[in-house]
Amino acid sequence: MSDVVAPSEHASKPPAANPRLAVVLMLSATAFIAGTTLMAKALGTDALGDPLHPLQVSHGRFVFAFLFYAGVASAMRLKIRRPAWGLHLGRTFFGWLGATCMFAAAAYIPHSDATAISFLNPVFAMMLAIPFLGERVGPVRWAAAGIALIGAMVLLRPTPESFQLAALVALAAAVAMGFELIFIKKLAGREPPLQILLINNAIGVVIATIAVIAFWQGPSLAQWAVLASLGICMALAQACFINAVARAEASFVAPFAYATLVFATLYDWVVFAQLPDLISYLGAGIIVSGAALLAWREAGLATRQKA
């Protein structure tokens, strides 16, 4: 795919608009993202040997993603220029926390449920933007948030017979990723995307290495291969996403992110012979409806600001 470019400060001009390629890239990103949680599920269960701790899974994710971006940065001779270290540290900490919680949840609840709950992260980001970014939230945004949170309550199955504690861990992942989005907003436009991704994964390696020391166990050869694949898939997902939004309006490509649920369900069915139940479909549908309403509102606001 020769039209795909790596994010770099050395690009002379933005790539030409190409909505069709943008859709392909966004769908590729969702397939990679769903794949990372699928691999985390395999590593966190006995599918490949003794289960690995979620902290070790997130450690592998950052190590191999960092090696990927270090290779890209070296090939492109990237020069690190004036990084905002405080913002990078905050963004990476919450990204690491969100990934660890998501990987832990994926081992115990259906892949599609964990993915659906993760769609709450823009809702939490919206709420957090009020105190941290000084943004004002109107009734449509609050309605969208309320709808999505109702969907989360459905997926949490809050009854003594069916309550799943792991769903709360997935909810914590969404909150952490909401905080991460706040830091990403603060970093946006300050530094080249490749520099942001390289520093993000480098700091992530340090945090994840310190956190995993007490829980480290020797992975099997198969687990090493899956850990490497997980990290590379995450790096490719980030690259596909950046290239997608560079070629089309964010409001155009954002709805295609919901294909992650489709891939998550498909992977669960093919690999684990596990299909969502009626409650899962209902909760996921409500969350997606709320998130879609929020995306539509954001797109409308962006259009008016450009006018």
Salt bridges, closest charged atoms under 4 A:
ASP3 OD2 - ARG247 NE 3.59
GLU9 OE2 - HIS10 NE2 3.91
GLU9 OE1 - ARG81 NH1 3.97
ASP113 OD2 - ARG157 NH1 3.07
GLU135 OE2 - LYS185 NZ 3.93
GLU180 OE2 - ARG91 NE 3.17
GLU191 OE1 - HIS88 NE2 2.69
GLU249 OE1 - LYS306 NZ 2.74
ASP277 OD1 - ARG157 NH2 2.78
GLU298 OE2 - ARG141 NE 2.84
